[in-house]
């Protein structure tokens, strides 16, 4: 792979501006490298996430992990869950294992790895470091009118039209050659 490239922009700067709120993690350091346990070829477990300071009119949350550095024009969705109730403000480590590990009525959208679960980072070996955008989206609806087979890109569009605030953390990973 060509290691010389122009990094893509922060994908959320390309969307309508919304207020930010606080996102923290016991597993991620904002801007730091991912721990191997969150990488596909190792443990492949979703990180702990906790959030606060979102608007009081929030009716649900969506949680995503997106890699704009993937060698495709559309990036790569590693994780997407929707319809998380507003009373839920934390996901434990490995909550992304399946729909059964999520609080009801939340469910996973099929990510670009074709699984309905968290799919950890997996850049091509020897490629440049990829940035992973873990985001919690505060939504103005309690239910997105999509189903679990809706593509991640289409689901992201629906989320954008209902997002009233967003919290984001980034992490990086590169696979050795």
C-alpha angles and dihedrals in degrees: 000000000000109000092194110084145128108257115236118250122261099281093222092060087065092060130073110288116258132175118273129231134189123285120181135172139194087211107039132062109205107251092004131113122281118252112245091246089072093052121099097233093050125039096328095206124150116245127249111263131186129178141188142165095057120148116282090233091064109131099181144348135234122201123205142174114200132179112201089179094069111121093253130090089243103047121227131282110217098174138009128169127168143187094043107165117247090241089067110084101159139048118201122227110285094018086131093065094103143325088274090065093054127086112256130291092021118106141175127257114216108268123213090271086066094246130118093228143057112309110193126225116293114169118175112277112270093012122135117275112285123217118225118205111208106192138177112203119203107214134201093220131065092217131030109219094237134098132225092266094057108114118257091241092053091044089052089054092053090047092052092057091051101039114116097168138001139204120200138186125178132210132178136220137172126184116228116249 
